[in-house]
Amino acid sequence: MNLLSLEQLVEQIHDSPTRIVLAATGGGSRAIADLLEVPGASRTLLEAVVPYSVPAMNVWLGSLPDGLCSAATGRAMAMAAFHRALRYETQESPPPVAGVACTASLASDRPKHGPHRVHVALQTASLTAAWHVQLHKDRRTRAEEERLVGRLLLNVIAQACDVAERLSLDLLEGEQIEESLVQAPLAWQDLLLGKVETVRIGLADGSPKVLMPGAFNPLHDGHRRMMRVAQDTLGQPAVAEISILNVDKPPLDYMEIERRLGQFPADQPVCLSRAATFEEKSRLFAGVTFVVGVDTLRRIADPRYYGNDASACQRAIERIAGRGCRFLVFGRDLGTGFVRLTNLDLPDSLRAICREVPPEVFREDVSSTEIRKSAEW
């Protein structure tokens, strides 16, 4: 790896066939100017955005993340950028594209209680990569921190463009850039790009008969017990299903897919899919019994999730039933007390394909959301 001037690096980036969408918040905007100041930027930059406010970040990601300056948020921003890049390149043989993102917390005109830190992420069709550095507080001006972040971001763009050279970074003693990446198997790449709709892991030939969809973020004892009870109740092994797509969030990146799959034992079959809704799941897994909590079932029957269109909600339920799908329903404490199937106001067409697991057989008042909020998580 050779070190060279900023202008020389950007020239090599512009000579690459790779085209990028770049998103930066909290820092890193200088890299946008650096790219634009060297002739040829139109060959590289499809779009550059700075979703600086909370509402802007909400729009960029589809929902607010747990923390605005975190590795997960940086990767989500990069995934959103990658998907925008895919939409812009519509030609029959498009050039390679990448999403690059930066979220930072740097020196400000008000006191900062937390550390000064930078998260940069890269998403391509084949990999998810992330870089993190914590800067010594009060050792640089804001302009000096911005210069460092901009150069780091250009180095990541160079990697996206298969440019070997890098800019030097003026790190202080004790500062270290931490790097992590996941190179995706071809099956995951095909799933992300929409070439396939499912990836089945640990499954023999044939479709699963019992499917437990979930984010599993994280997998907890309640999930494990539900799968065991479902298997005992229905006499078929329960298969976990994780959709990489979400109605209002960027797709899961490869690092997140690897983390969530790694929670399961090696003998637990898991399906990855692109089915964000149960109507889509019923098309991919016709005849399956879905294992769900009452909170999930209630959303299936709520017109708000169908654009406030009650007829669209009813049609979706009819399609699910028409494909031979059923629901095994577990009660849950929804914050106002324990709720079971009999407590829900459901359309008859949905209730007719539901079977309840009574609370004396299963009750587990634990949720992934509460675990994520805990200090342990």
Rosetta blueprint (number, residue, H / E / L):
1 M L
2 N L
3 L E
4 L L
5 S L
6 L H
7 E H
8 Q H
9 L H
10 V H
11 E H
12 Q H
13 I H
14 H H
15 D H
16 S L
17 P L
18 T L
19 R E
20 I E
21 V E
22 L E
23 A E
24 A E
25 T E
26 G L
27 G L
28 G L
29 S L
30 R H
31 A H
32 I H
33 A H
34 D H
35 L H
36 L H
37 E H
38 V L
39 P L
40 G L
41 A H
42 S H
43 R H
44 T L
45 L E
46 L E
47 E E
48 A E
49 V E
50 V L
51 P L
52 Y L
53 S L
54 V H
55 P H
56 A H
57 M H
58 N H
59 V H
60 W H
61 L H
62 G L
63 S L
64 L L
65 P L
66 D L
67 G L
68 L L
69 C L
70 S L
71 A H
72 A H
73 T H
74 G H
75 R H
76 A H
77 M H
78 A H
79 M H
80 A H
81 A H
82 F H
83 H H
84 R H
85 A H
86 L H
87 R H
88 Y H
89 E L
90 T L
91 Q L
92 E L
93 S L
94 P L
95 P L
96 P L
97 V E
98 A E
99 G E
100 V E
101 A E
102 C E
103 T E
104 A E
105 S E
106 L L
107 A L
108 S L
109 D L
110 R L
111 P L
112 K L
113 H L
114 G L
115 P L
116 H E
117 R E
118 V E
119 H E
120 V E
121 A E
122 L E
123 Q E
124 T L
125 A L
126 S L
127 L E
128 T E
129 A E
130 A E
131 W E
132 H E
133 V E
134 Q E
135 L E
136 H L
137 K L
138 D L
139 R L
140 R L
141 T L
142 R H
143 A H
144 E H
145 E H
146 E H
147 R H
148 L H
149 V H
150 G H
151 R H
152 L H
153 L H
154 L H
155 N H
156 V H
157 I H
158 A H
159 Q H
160 A H
161 C L
162 D L
163 V L
164 A L
165 E L
166 R E
167 L L
168 S L
169 L L
170 D L
171 L L
172 L L
173 E L
174 G L
175 E L
176 Q L
177 I L
178 E E
179 E E
180 S E
181 L E
182 V E
183 Q E
184 A L
185 P L
186 L H
187 A H
188 W H
189 Q H
190 D H
191 L H
192 L H
193 L L
194 G L
195 K L
196 V L
197 E L
198 T E
199 V E
200 R E
201 I E
202 G L
203 L L
204 A L
205 D L
206 G L
207 S L
208 P L
209 K L
210 V E
211 L E
212 M E
213 P E
214 G L
215 A L
216 F L
217 N L
218 P L
219 L L
220 H L
221 D H
222 G H
223 H H
224 R H
225 R H
226 M H
227 M H
228 R H
229 V H
230 A H
231 Q H
232 D H
233 T H
234 L H
235 G L
236 Q L
237 P L
238 A E
239 V E
240 A E
241 E E
242 I E
243 S E
244 I L
245 L L
246 N E
247 V L
248 D L
249 K E
250 P L
251 P L
252 L L
253 D L
254 Y H
255 M H
256 E H
257 I H
258 E H
259 R H
260 R H
261 L H
262 G L
263 Q L
264 F L
265 P L
266 A L
267 D L
268 Q L
269 P L
270 V E
271 C E
272 L E
273 S E
274 R L
275 A L
276 A L
277 T L
278 F H
279 E H
280 E H
281 K H
282 S H
283 R H
284 L H
285 F L
286 A L
287 G L
288 V L
289 T E
290 F E
291 V E
292 V E
293 G E
294 V H
295 D H
296 T H
297 L H
298 R H
299 R H
300 I H
301 A L
302 D L
303 P H
304 R H
305 Y H
306 Y H
307 G L
308 N L
309 D L
310 A H
311 S H
312 A H
313 C H
314 Q H
315 R H
316 A H
317 I H
318 E H
319 R H
320 I H
321 A H
322 G H
323 R L
324 G L
325 C L
326 R E
327 F E
328 L E
329 V E
330 F E
331 G L
332 R E
333 D E
334 L L
335 G L
336 T L
337 G L
338 F E
339 V E
340 R L
341 L H
342 T H
343 N H
344 L L
345 D L
346 L L
347 P L
348 D H
349 S H
350 L H
351 R H
352 A L
353 I L
354 C E
355 R E
356 E E
357 V E
358 P L
359 P L
360 E L
361 V L
362 F L
363 R L
364 E L
365 D L
366 V L
367 S L
368 S H
369 T H
370 E H
371 I H
372 R H
373 K H
374 S L
375 A L
376 E L
377 W L
